[in-house]
Amino acid sequence: MRMDTNLASNWSTGTIIDGKWVLIECIGKGGMGEVYRAHQLNLKRDVAIKLISDQFLQSMEDDPEEVATAIGRFQHEVQTMAQVRHTNVLQIFDYGSLKVHQDDKSIPVEYISMEYIPGNTLRFTMSEEGMEDEEKMLIDWLRQYFIPVLNGVEAIHAHGIVHRDLKPENVLMDDETPKIADFGLARSIKMRAVSNSWDVKGTWPYMAPEQFADFRKTGFAADIYALGKILFEAAAGKMDAKQVPFKTVALQDPQTPLLKDLDAIIRRATNEDSRKRHQSVAELRQDIQNALDAHAANANQHAVAAKAPFYVRWIWAGMSLTVFLVAAMVLYHLMGRPSDEEAVFTTPAMEAEPHPAENTKPSESPLFLVSQDGRTMTLIQGNDTLSKFYSDASLITFHHYVEFLNEVADDLTVDQDIVKKKDMILVYIGDGTAPEDQIIHQNGRFRLRNAEWAAKPVVRATWLGAQAYAQYYGKQLPTFEQWEALRKQLADDGRPTLSSPGVPTAAPNSHSEMMKQFSSDPGEQHSEGHLVTKEWLNIKTDAGATSRVVQWPNSGEPQPPLLRYPWEGFSDVGFRTVMDVHE
């Protein structure tokens, strides 16, 4: 299509492009193009038309190679955007080219017709001063705006496309829906580069270090870095000229658990080493979701406590104090007791000063006590051959095991998704591909991928890892005889069982009812139907082996313990702990 010279130089209101679109007003300018609001005549809708600026073309008219490169990059943007169909990515409608005649020269002009977004950009949803002091506002922003942006970037990456210029100004707001735009610097692994020249492109505050070093080889991790910078600005405020580019950023003084979690996420996402960042948008989004879930869970606990009647709170406080005092009296007898085997870690109980026995000895062992790991244990009566003991009535959870790992983190190493103390394997944390790969290690701390798994039984811990946990809290793994006594008492002796730590419930009335509780407790079934049906036991044989696994029976008597190597970890094997009674 031909355009007259006057039209090419002015792009005036009322100009008709390619017989389809009437230009209404210029709504944006950049180094490479101009964007106009236009009306599509045949479909009677407003669209956005992006054209390579005539001034830009004129500035390079003596350099045909640069003109060709600019047009090539423009075409590249069209091809890139056309690949993606997602709610949070700007939709492209059409593409075409024109010939501008000027001074007896024919200059090509490329254009894109795309979705018209009349609103503001993501920048206008963010506070200039940051939202650190307004957690509710920050949470709403994360859920309503940032997570949808992550969804859009994930869709872009799924097509092998790296955006390379993510920033708040390149995310348009369609009412409350963010849409990623401006793919002028995008790179697809499916397409060749439009230029081999070495020049720095992008917006410096959001550019990853590797993007400055070699723009053409920039990968998905560069977009992760930019997203980390956007998240930082949402919390801490807009970056200014004093902000050093290409560096890791962090919140100055995070005070709340949520801000501390977000600070760790920001630090990782903006790590200067791309290999240490989140390796996918999904991983970044999951970390943010976990932080939000943990905050919500904590808020719900406080809300429940606050809504309780005044006298109920006093009753619970009195009961808690009573349990604490009873537990303290029992623990006085246990402090200082040497382990039967060399302890893997120094236990908190071993470091405490023992109290005089005559002042602490109870006349009768209490039915319950709270052990060093905060779990409530129940008294199991012995017989002629077995002394009575305390036992966890439910399996050790992911939450408790992660707390243990953080307690002893200085003594641990993580190598290829395996947690070790020296050469001793404690737990296999995996790479996140299996549902039970819930423990992750970041910035020297252990945490869960998904807060919903906190109350589920921990798996993939080895016998060595289970024994290390027990010894650290002054306890041990049960023997087969103790495990059978626990099973029998919960079924037949009328003692209370525990559906969750510290919450007594009614005792089962029959063996079948007990076994239903014992093997089908909500905390013992993982997502996707995965069941924990085996436990580590502490059994010595003539050969000196100590690690055995007992399988819960579906009916009748349990199977004999199976010998397993102490460094093995299984997705269906958990453990509980026991503690001797000394009177």
Secondary structure, DSSP 8 states (H G I E B T S, - for coil): -EE-HHHHHH--TT-EETTTEEEEEEEEE-SSEEEEEEEETTTTEEEEEEEE-HHHHHHTTT-HHHHHHHHHHHHHHHHHHHT---TTB--EEEEEEEEEEETTEEEEEEEEEEE---S-BGGGGS-TT-STT-HHHHHHHIIIIIHHHHHHHHHHHHTTEE-S---GGGEEEETTEEEE---TT-EETTS--S-------S-GGG--HHHHH-GGG--HHHHHHHHHHHHHHHHH----TTS-TTS----S---SHHHHHHHHHHHHHT-SSGGGS-SSHHHHHHHHHHHHHHHHHHHHHHHHHHHS-HHHHHHHHHHHHHHHHHHHHHHHHHTT---SS--SS--TGGGS----HHHH--SS--SEEE-TTS-EEEEE---SSS--EEEESS--BHHHHHHHHHHTGGG-EEETTEEEETTEEEEE---S-STT--EEEETTEEEES-GGGTTSB--SB-HHHHHHHHHHTT-B---HHHHHHHHHHHHHS---EEEETTEEE---SSHHHHHHHHHH-GGGB-GGG-B--EEEEE---TT---EEEEE--SSSS----EE--TT---TTEE---EEE---
